[in-house]
Amino acid sequence: MLKSIIRKEILSNLLSYKFSVITILSAILILVSIFVMYRDYCLALENYEILQQESGAVIRPTPLSIFAKGLDENLCRSHGLGWGHRIIASSKQQSVNNHFKLFTAPDLLYVVKVILSLCAMLFAFDIICGEKEIGTLRQSLSNNLKRPILILGKWIGGFTSFILPFFMAVLLGTIFVTLSSMVDMNPGNWLKLGLFLLGSVIYLAVFFSLGLSISCLTHRSSTSLVISLFVWAILVFLIPNLGNILARQFVEVPTVQQLELRRRQIALGGQMEVNRLPDGREREARIERTRSEQNQVTEDYRNRFNRLVKVSQNITRISPAAAFTFLATDIMGTGMAEERRLKRAVLQYLKDRDDKMLGYQRSSVKEVLSRGGLSNCLILILFNILFFTGAHVAFLRYDVR
């Protein structure tokens, strides 16, 4: 019986206008996204060769930034060492696409997180209430068909129909990218890309399950559509932005200008004392103490900022969009954790610099999962379980008349 429901749902969706729209939209958006980001990666690779000649403290852009750019532009800047062992990023960038300064990078991560998540909800918003309106739901349940079997079959059949265009478009885009001589994908990168796509499927399943649960809680398609759009906007845009604002209420972090002012005050006070001291050990000790105080201020700022990032992440994780963003960028080596890891490596390199180049390898899959990637994945799975369970419970009490 379950197989029959799944087969019927898939065939019905394949002949529907929604499937045609999703297929065309997915193909256009994903292929254009991959092409645009591929061109950006090629420019970054060319600029890397130039920056490498000027400074050894620069890393090669990752081909995975084609799919999830994240902070790769910041990671691939040329780095230097300032006062107090402070990392200074050069204004010279590997990316020369100025449009990304005005608009969000149209990578696959953005397409999945924003556009396809909305499509997933619109694909599922009338699965139950829509059939009630046309009378087919009542007919299906009049044949001794159990409701748990029906709701499960509709979820599997509906989501399978929805995800097929996504896989076809990604496959075509990936073939295009890998045929280029500019892109060198090693086995580790292929594994990361596979995990990214798996995370994308889990994320899209969250919004499909959410759309299904809303459909089970309403009796009219128009009502379900309005609620779906409202909830989607809250989860994708409102919560991630509010999380950063709320985090600053719990963790006070001085501005960069305040940090520089404090460091200059310490330097000025130390210099005045040094000028009054005679040459010798006492003078050298005061100079060393000034440097130590500056280092302490910088370290305090760094600790506060890292604590702010953690609090912000913990708050915004109640949004599946935020959890997916953290998961995707960490897996692809373009996230905030990778940036912190790179700064530690650059600091050590600049302290002990010789004629060698900065030898830096991005985090492995094992490191990413142990560092928080697994928890973000589990959050998305829990969202799936929660929303599907809500749909199941609501459908058991659903009035089909």
Secondary structure by P-SEA (a helix, b strand, c coil): caaaaaaaaaaaaaacaaaaaaaaaaaaaaaaaaaaaaaaaaaaaaaaaaaaaacccccccccccccccccccccccbbbbccccbbbbbcccccccccccccccccaaaaaacaaaaaaaaacccaaaaaaaaaaaaaaacccccaaaaaaaaaaaaaaaaaaaaaaaaaaaaaaaaacccccccaaaaaaaaaaaaaaaaaaaaaaaaaaaaaaacccaaaaaaaaaaaaaaacccaaaaaaaaaaaabbbbcaaaaaaaaaaaaaaaaaaaaaccccaaaaaaaaaaaaaaaaaaaaaaaaaaaaaaaaaaaacccaaaaaaaaaaaaacccaaaaaaaaaaaaaaaacccccccccccccaaaaaaacaaaaaaaaaaaaaaaaaaaaaaaaacccc
